[in-house]
């Protein structure tokens, strides 16, 4: 059952938060926060998503704000550091924002950059972490199969934990996985899960070894847990550059999964230059506490979006609510 639209609009606050460094072309992150009976929740699909795709993010916000969270298996979640496509000289400064994180996810295949840039960045991370640290790379579907195979060979010397979404389609992932399986470097799927009409297609096709799960784009904690159970693959719970309120949703999802073999990608609040709470979800000793987040009024005011952007988000909320209402019959 959907709550009345007025219940969502009545507490809605839109914020605009600067990033520490440019991340996939983004320098400012906007989000709409809502207070439900279960606590504060977040609706923050990126601006280019259409209403149908964005409506899943609203379903997730309603699920987290109006439904009870599942019983947790853990009180803290170990998380990875996330490194944007920065120059090698900037690696140490970015990673300093993720104290105690033993794993780093490195963005690669950035438009306008080359494999040489990626290799230099990963080499700098390995030098920073030492032999014990874990490195995973994320191409966000930026390579074709041949490019991905070449890149994996080039990066293999740095002891890669896994390669996330090297290609854009399930068919490409399946072909690539068959080509590089002998190397022992797993393939993880992200966009092929969260942006797919059938998020289980990648598992059925044998196109990935690991699934990257995000609560918001999959429609919420309950929906994501069903996908995890049905897929039967190891999962990494990740975020979409959320505020600490959205990170809290991801943490409650991660806490409800019986077995987590990999560090989760939920430390991205460390990439924000500002947040909505005086107690942000920033890694401590490489971990985050599983807890609800209450925004701080002075920070909501200080980082409030402009009137124009607030109106844009509220109208988007109304349209996505209409999509959900229509689907519910």
DRENDO-1510 file (C-alpha; in Angstrom, 1 decimal, always signed):
<recs>
REC; n; res; u; v; w
REC; 1; UNK; +0.0; +0.0; +0.0 .
REC; 2; UNK; +1.3; +3.4; -1.0 .
REC; 3; UNK; +1.1; +6.2; +1.6 .
REC; 4; UNK; -0.8; +9.2; +0.6 .
REC; 5; UNK; +1.2; +11.5; -1.7 .
REC; 6; UNK; +0.7; +14.4; +0.8 .
REC; 7; UNK; +2.6; +12.4; +3.4 .
REC; 8; UNK; +5.6; +12.3; +1.2 .
REC; 9; UNK; +5.4; +15.9; +0.1 .
REC; 10; UNK; +4.7; +17.2; +3.6 .
REC; 11; UNK; +8.2; +16.4; +4.9 .
REC; 12; UNK; +10.2; +16.5; +1.6 .
REC; 13; UNK; +13.5; +18.4; +1.7 .
REC; 14; UNK; +15.8; +18.7; -1.3 .
REC; 15; UNK; +19.5; +19.2; -0.8 .
REC; 16; UNK; +22.4; +19.9; -3.1 .
REC; 17; UNK; +25.8; +18.6; -1.8 .
REC; 18; UNK; +29.2; +19.3; -3.3 .
REC; 19; UNK; +31.6; +16.5; -3.9 .
REC; 20; UNK; +35.3; +16.5; -2.8 .
REC; 21; UNK; +36.3; +15.5; -6.3 .
REC; 22; UNK; +34.6; +15.1; -9.6 .
REC; 23; UNK; +33.0; +11.7; -9.9 .
REC; 24; UNK; +31.7; +10.3; -13.2 .
REC; 25; UNK; +31.1; +13.8; -14.4 .
REC; 26; UNK; +29.3; +14.9; -11.3 .
REC; 27; UNK; +30.4; +17.7; -9.0 .
REC; 28; UNK; +27.2; +18.3; -7.0 .
REC; 29; UNK; +24.8; +15.6; -5.8 .
REC; 30; UNK; +21.1; +16.4; -5.3 .
REC; 31; UNK; +18.8; +14.3; -3.2 .
REC; 32; UNK; +15.2; +14.4; -1.9 .
REC; 33; UNK; +14.8; +13.4; +1.7 .
REC; 34; UNK; +11.5; +12.3; +3.3 .
REC; 35; UNK; +10.5; +11.5; +6.8 .
REC; 36; UNK; +8.3; +8.5; +7.2 .
REC; 37; UNK; +6.9; +6.7; +10.2 .
REC; 38; UNK; +10.0; +4.4; +10.2 .
REC; 39; UNK; +12.5; +7.3; +9.9 .
REC; 40; UNK; +14.1; +9.4; +7.3 .
REC; 41; UNK; +14.5; +8.0; +3.8 .
REC; 42; UNK; +16.0; +9.1; +0.5 .
REC; 43; UNK; +14.8; +9.4; -3.2 .
REC; 44; UNK; +17.8; +10.3; -5.3 .
REC; 45; UNK; +17.8; +8.8; -8.9 .
REC; 46; UNK; +20.3; +10.6; -11.1 .
REC; 47; UNK; +18.6; +13.3; -13.2 .
REC; 48; UNK; +18.8; +11.6; -16.6 .
REC; 49; UNK; +16.7; +8.6; -15.5 .
REC; 50; UNK; +13.1; +8.6; -16.9 .
REC; 51; UNK; +10.1; +8.4; -14.6 .
REC; 52; UNK; +9.7; +4.6; -15.0 .
REC; 53; UNK; +13.2; +3.9; -14.0 .
REC; 54; UNK; +13.2; +6.5; -11.2 .
REC; 55; UNK; +10.0; +5.1; -9.8 .
REC; 56; UNK; +11.9; +2.1; -8.5 .
REC; 57; UNK; +14.0; +4.5; -6.4 .
REC; 58; UNK; +10.8; +6.0; -5.0 .
REC; 59; UNK; +9.5; +2.5; -4.1 .
REC; 60; UNK; +12.7; +2.0; -2.2 .
REC; 61; UNK; +12.3; +5.3; -0.3 .
REC; 62; UNK; +8.8; +4.3; +0.7 .
REC; 63; UNK; +9.9; +0.8; +1.7 .
REC; 64; UNK; +12.6; +2.2; +4.0 .
REC; 65; UNK; +10.5; +5.0; +5.4 .
REC; 66; UNK; +7.2; +3.1; +5.9 .
REC; 67; UNK; +8.2; -0.5; +6.5 .
REC; 68; UNK; +10.1; -2.3; +9.2 .
REC; 69; UNK; +13.7; -3.2; +8.4 .
REC; 70; UNK; +14.5; -6.9; +8.4 .
REC; 71; UNK; +16.4; -8.5; +11.3 .
REC; 72; UNK; +20.1; -7.9; +11.0 .
REC; 73; UNK; +22.9; -10.5; +10.9 .
REC; 74; UNK; +25.5; -8.0; +11.8 .
REC; 75; UNK; +25.8; -4.6; +13.5 .
REC; 76; UNK; +28.7; -3.2; +11.3 .
REC; 77; UNK; +29.5; -3.7; +7.7 .
REC; 78; UNK; +33.1; -3.7; +6.3 .
REC; 79; UNK; +33.3; -1.3; +3.3 .
REC; 80; UNK; +35.7; -0.4; +0.5 .
REC; 81; UNK; +37.1; +2.9; -0.5 .
REC; 82; UNK; +36.0; +4.3; -3.8 .
REC; 83; UNK; +38.5; +6.0; -6.0 .
REC; 84; UNK; +37.3; +8.2; -8.9 .
REC; 85; UNK; +39.3; +8.4; -12.1 .
REC; 86; UNK; +41.9; +10.8; -10.6 .
REC; 87; UNK; +45.6; +11.2; -11.5 .
REC; 88; UNK; +48.0; +8.9; -9.6 .
REC; 89; UNK; +49.3; +11.8; -7.6 .
REC; 90; UNK; +45.9; +12.3; -6.1 .
REC; 91; UNK; +45.4; +8.7; -4.9 .
REC; 92; UNK; +46.7; +9.1; -1.4 .
REC; 93; UNK; +44.6; +12.2; -0.6 .
REC; 94; UNK; +41.4; +10.6; -1.8 .
REC; 95; UNK; +42.1; +7.3; +0.1 .
REC; 96; UNK; +42.9; +9.2; +3.3 .
REC; 97; UNK; +39.1; +9.9; +3.5 .
REC; 98; UNK; +38.5; +6.1; +4.0 .
REC; 99; UNK; +40.4; +5.3; +7.2 .
REC; 100; UNK; +41.0; +1.6; +7.7 .
REC; 101; UNK; +39.5; +0.4; +4.4 .
REC; 102; UNK; +41.5; -2.6; +3.2 .
REC; 103; UNK; +39.8; -2.7; -0.2 .
REC; 104; UNK; +39.7; +0.0; -2.9 .
REC; 105; UNK; +37.3; +0.1; -5.9 .
REC; 106; UNK; +39.1; +2.0; -8.7 .
REC; 107; UNK; +37.1; +3.7; -11.5 .
REC; 108; UNK; +38.5; +2.9; -14.9 .
REC; 109; UNK; +37.4; +3.3; -18.6 .
REC; 110; UNK; +36.6; +7.0; -17.9 .
REC; 111; UNK; +35.7; +8.8; -21.1 .
REC; 112; UNK; +38.6; +10.8; -22.4 .
REC; 113; UNK; +41.2; +8.6; -20.6 .
REC; 114; UNK; +43.2; +5.6; -21.8 .
REC; 115; UNK; +44.2; +2.2; -20.5 .
REC; 116; UNK; +47.6; +3.7; -19.7 .
REC; 117; UNK; +45.8; +6.1; -17.3 .
REC; 118; UNK; +43.9; +3.3; -15.7 .
REC; 119; UNK; +47.1; +1.2; -15.3 .
REC; 120; UNK; +48.9; +4.1; -13.7 .
REC; 121; UNK; +46.0; +4.7; -11.3 .
REC; 122; UNK; +45.8; +1.1; -10.2 .
REC; 123; UNK; +49.6; +0.9; -9.8 .
REC; 124; UNK; +49.4; +3.9; -7.5 .
REC; 125; UNK; +46.7; +2.2; -5.4 .
REC; 126; UNK; +48.7; -1.0; -5.1 .
REC; 127; UNK; +51.8; +1.0; -4.0 .
REC; 128; UNK; +49.6; +2.8; -1.5 .
REC; 129; UNK; +48.0; -0.3; -0.1 .
REC; 130; UNK; +50.9; -2.7; -0.2 .
REC; 131; UNK; +50.6; -6.4; -0.9 .
REC; 132; UNK; +47.8; -7.1; +1.6 .
REC; 133; UNK; +45.3; -4.6; +0.2 .
REC; 134; UNK; +42.5; -5.6; -2.1 .
REC; 135; UNK; +41.8; -3.8; -5.4 .
REC; 136; UNK; +38.7; -4.1; -7.6 .
REC; 137; UNK; +38.1; -2.1; -10.7 .
REC; 138; UNK; +34.8; -0.7; -12.1 .
REC; 139; UNK; +34.5; +0.1; -15.8 .
REC; 140; UNK; +30.8; +1.0; -15.7 .
REC; 141; UNK; +30.3; -0.9; -19.0 .
REC; 142; UNK; +32.9; +1.3; -20.8 .
REC; 143; UNK; +34.7; -1.4; -22.7 .
REC; 144; UNK; +33.8; -3.8; -25.5 .
REC; 145; UNK; +34.8; -7.4; -25.1 .
REC; 146; UNK; +38.2; -7.1; -26.8 .
REC; 147; UNK; +39.0; -3.9; -24.9 .
REC; 148; UNK; +38.0; -5.5; -21.6 .
REC; 149; UNK; +40.0; -8.7; -22.2 .
REC; 150; UNK; +43.1; -6.5; -23.1 .
REC; 151; UNK; +42.5; -4.4; -20.0 .
REC; 152; UNK; +42.2; -7.4; -17.6 .
REC; 153; UNK; +45.5; -8.7; -18.9 .
REC; 154; UNK; +47.1; -5.4; -18.4 .
REC; 155; UNK; +45.7; -5.0; -14.8 .
REC; 156; UNK; +46.2; -8.6; -13.7 .
REC; 157; UNK; +49.7; -7.9; -12.4 .
REC; 158; UNK; +48.2; -5.8; -9.6 .
REC; 159; UNK; +46.3; -8.7; -8.1 .
REC; 160; UNK; +42.7; -7.7; -9.0 .
REC; 161; UNK; +40.0; -9.0; -6.7 .
REC; 162; UNK; +37.3; -8.7; -9.4 .
REC; 163; UNK; +36.3; -6.5; -12.4 .
REC; 164; UNK; +32.9; -4.8; -12.2 .
REC; 165; UNK; +30.7; -4.3; -15.2 .
REC; 166; UNK; +33.5; -4.4; -17.8 .
REC; 167; UNK; +31.0; -4.5; -20.7 .
REC; 168; UNK; +27.5; -3.1; -21.0 .
REC; 169; UNK; +25.4; -6.2; -22.0 .
REC; 170; UNK; +24.8; -9.6; -20.5 .
REC; 171; UNK; +25.9; -11.2; -23.8 .
REC; 172; UNK; +29.2; -9.4; -23.7 .
REC; 173; UNK; +29.8; -10.2; -20.0 .
REC; 174; UNK; +29.1; -13.9; -20.8 .
REC; 175; UNK; +31.6; -13.9; -23.7 .
REC; 176; UNK; +34.3; -12.0; -21.7 .
REC; 177; UNK; +33.9; -14.3; -18.7 .
REC; 178; UNK; +34.4; -17.4; -20.9 .
REC; 179; UNK; +37.6; -15.8; -22.3 .
REC; 180; UNK; +39.2; -14.8; -19.0 .
REC; 181; UNK; +37.9; -17.5; -16.7 .
REC; 182; UNK; +41.3; -19.2; -16.8 .
REC; 183; UNK; +42.9; -16.2; -15.2 .
REC; 184; UNK; +40.9; -16.6; -12.0 .
REC; 185; UNK; +39.7; -12.9; -12.0 .
REC; 186; UNK; +35.9; -12.8; -11.3 .
REC; 187; UNK; +33.4; -10.7; -13.2 .
REC; 188; UNK; +30.9; -8.7; -11.2 .
REC; 189; UNK; +27.7; -7.2; -12.7 .
REC; 190; UNK; +26.2; -3.9; -11.6 .
REC; 191; UNK; +24.3; -2.1; -14.3 .
REC; 192; UNK; +23.3; -5.5; -15.8 .
REC; 193; UNK; +21.4; -6.0; -12.5 .
REC; 194; UNK; +20.0; -2.6; -11.4 .
REC; 195; UNK; +19.2; -1.3; -14.9 .
REC; 196; UNK; +17.8; -4.5; -16.3 .
REC; 197; UNK; +14.2; -5.4; -16.9 .
REC; 198; UNK; +15.1; -8.8; -15.5 .
REC; 199; UNK; +17.8; -8.4; -12.8 .
REC; 200; UNK; +18.3; -12.1; -12.6 .
REC; 201; UNK; +19.1; -12.6; -16.3 .
REC; 202; UNK; +22.8; -12.1; -15.8 .
REC; 203; UNK; +22.9; -14.9; -13.2 .
REC; 204; UNK; +20.9; -17.3; -15.4 .
REC; 205; UNK; +23.2; -16.6; -18.3 .
REC; 206; UNK; +26.3; -17.4; -16.3 .
REC; 207; UNK; +27.6; -14.0; -17.2 .
REC; 208; UNK; +28.9; -13.0; -13.8 .
REC; 209; UNK; +30.5; -14.5; -10.7 .
REC; 210; UNK; +29.3; -11.7; -8.3 .
REC; 211; UNK; +26.3; -9.4; -8.2 .
REC; 212; UNK; +26.5; -5.8; -7.2 .
REC; 213; UNK; +23.3; -4.8; -5.4 .
REC; 214; UNK; +21.9; -1.3; -4.8 .
REC; 215; UNK; +18.8; -0.9; -2.7 .
REC; 216; UNK; +17.4; +2.2; -4.3 .
REC; 217; UNK; +17.4; +1.2; -8.0 .
REC; 218; UNK; +16.1; -2.3; -7.2 .
REC; 219; UNK; +13.0; -1.0; -5.4 .
REC; 220; UNK; +14.1; -1.3; -1.8 .
REC; 221; UNK; +15.5; -3.7; +0.7 .
REC; 222; UNK; +12.7; -6.3; +0.4 .
REC; 223; UNK; +13.0; -6.4; -3.4 .
REC; 224; UNK; +16.8; -6.6; -3.3 .
REC; 225; UNK; +16.7; -9.4; -0.8 .
REC; 226; UNK; +14.5; -11.5; -3.1 .
REC; 227; UNK; +17.0; -11.0; -5.9 .
REC; 228; UNK; +19.9; -12.0; -3.7 .
REC; 229; UNK; +18.0; -15.2; -2.6 .
REC; 230; UNK; +17.0; -16.1; -6.2 .
REC; 231; UNK; +20.4; -15.4; -7.8 .
REC; 232; UNK; +22.4; -17.7; -5.6 .
REC; 233; UNK; +25.6; -15.7; -6.2 .
REC; 234; UNK; +27.9; -13.8; -3.8 .
REC; 235; UNK; +26.8; -10.2; -3.6 .
REC; 236; UNK; +28.4; -6.8; -2.9 .
REC; 237; UNK; +26.0; -4.2; -1.5 .
REC; 238; UNK; +26.8; -0.8; -3.0 .
REC; 239; UNK; +25.5; +2.8; -3.1 .
REC; 240; UNK; +24.8; +5.4; -5.7 .
REC; 241; UNK; +26.7; +8.3; -4.2 .
REC; 242; UNK; +23.9; +8.8; -1.6 .
REC; 243; UNK; +23.7; +11.0; +1.4 .
REC; 244; UNK; +24.1; +9.3; +4.7 .
REC; 245; UNK; +20.4; +8.7; +4.8 .
REC; 246; UNK; +20.6; +6.7; +1.6 .
REC; 247; UNK; +23.7; +4.9; +2.8 .
REC; 248; UNK; +21.7; +3.9; +5.9 .
REC; 249; UNK; +19.3; +2.1; +3.6 .
REC; 250; UNK; +22.1; +0.2; +2.0 .
REC; 251; UNK; +23.6; -0.7; +5.3 .
REC; 252; UNK; +20.3; -2.2; +6.5 .
REC; 253; UNK; +20.2; -4.3; +3.3 .
REC; 254; UNK; +23.8; -5.5; +3.8 .
REC; 255; UNK; +23.0; -6.3; +7.4 .
REC; 256; UNK; +20.1; -8.5; +6.4 .
REC; 257; UNK; +22.1; -10.7; +4.0 .
REC; 258; UNK; +23.3; -13.9; +5.8 .
REC; 259; UNK; +26.7; -14.1; +4.2 .
REC; 260; UNK; +28.9; -11.2; +2.9 .
REC; 261; UNK; +32.1; -12.5; +1.3 .
REC; 262; UNK; +33.2; -9.1; +0.0 .
REC; 263; UNK; +33.6; -5.6; +1.5 .
REC; 264; UNK; +30.6; -3.4; +0.5 .
REC; 265; UNK; +30.6; -0.2; -1.6 .
REC; 266; UNK; +28.8; +1.8; +1.0 .
REC; 267; UNK; +31.6; +4.2; +2.0 .
REC; 268; UNK; +30.8; +6.8; -0.6 .
REC; 269; UNK; +29.6; +9.5; +1.8 .
REC; 270; UNK; +33.3; +10.1; +2.3 .
REC; 271; UNK; +33.3; +11.6; -1.3 .
REC; 272; UNK; +30.9; +14.3; -0.2 .
REC; 273; UNK; +32.3; +17.6; +0.9 .
REC; 274; UNK; +29.1; +18.1; +2.9 .
REC; 275; UNK; +26.3; +15.9; +4.2 .
REC; 276; UNK; +22.9; +16.2; +5.8 .
REC; 277; UNK; +23.8; +15.1; +9.3 .
REC; 278; UNK; +26.4; +16.0; +12.0 .
REC; 279; UNK; +27.0; +12.2; +12.4 .
REC; 280; UNK; +27.7; +11.1; +8.8 .
REC; 281; UNK; +28.3; +7.5; +7.9 .
REC; 282; UNK; +32.0; +7.7; +7.3 .
REC; 283; UNK; +34.2; +4.6; +7.6 .
REC; 284; UNK; +35.9; +4.0; +10.9 .
REC; 285; UNK; +38.5; +1.2; +10.9 .
REC; 286; UNK; +37.1; +0.3; +7.5 .
REC; 287; UNK; +33.6; -0.3; +8.8 .
REC; 288; UNK; +30.2; +1.4; +9.1 .
REC; 289; UNK; +27.7; +1.0; +11.9 .
REC; 290; UNK; +24.3; -0.2; +10.8 .
REC; 291; UNK; +22.0; +2.6; +12.1 .
REC; 292; UNK; +19.3; +5.1; +11.0 .
REC; 293; UNK; +20.3; +8.6; +10.2 .
REC; 294; UNK; +18.5; +11.7; +11.3 .
REC; 295; UNK; +19.3; +14.8; +9.3 .
REC; 296; UNK; +20.3; +18.0; +11.1 .
REC; 297; UNK; +18.1; +21.0; +10.5 .
REC; 298; UNK; +20.9; +23.5; +10.1 .
REC; 299; UNK; +22.6; +21.3; +7.5 .
REC; 300; UNK; +19.3; +20.8; +5.6 .
REC; 301; UNK; +19.0; +24.6; +5.5 .
REC; 302; UNK; +22.6; +25.2; +4.7 .
REC; 303; UNK; +22.5; +22.8; +1.7 .
REC; 304; UNK; +19.0; +23.3; +0.6 .
REC; 305; UNK; +18.6; +23.2; -3.2 .
REC; 306; UNK; +17.4; +26.3; -5.0 .
REC; 307; UNK; +13.7; +27.0; -5.3 .
REC; 308; UNK; +13.9; +26.0; -9.0 .
REC; 309; UNK; +15.6; +22.7; -8.3 .
REC; 310; UNK; +13.3; +21.9; -5.3 .
REC; 311; UNK; +10.3; +22.4; -7.5 .
REC; 312; UNK; +11.9; +20.1; -10.2 .
REC; 313; UNK; +12.4; +17.3; -7.6 .
REC; 314; UNK; +8.9; +17.7; -6.1 .
REC; 315; UNK; +7.3; +17.4; -9.5 .
REC; 316; UNK; +9.5; +14.4; -10.3 .
REC; 317; UNK; +8.3; +12.8; -7.0 .
REC; 318; UNK; +4.7; +13.4; -8.0 .
REC; 319; UNK; +5.2; +11.8; -11.5 .
REC; 320; UNK; +7.0; +8.8; -10.1 .
REC; 321; UNK; +4.3; +8.3; -7.4 .
REC; 322; UNK; +1.8; +8.3; -10.3 .
REC; 323; UNK; +3.8; +5.5; -12.0 .
REC; 324; UNK; +3.7; +3.4; -8.8 .
REC; 325; UNK; +0.1; +4.1; -8.2 .
REC; 326; UNK; -0.8; +3.0; -11.7 .
REC; 327; UNK; +1.2; -0.2; -11.3 .
REC; 328; UNK; -0.5; -0.9; -8.1 .
REC; 329; UNK; -3.9; -0.7; -9.8 .
</recs>
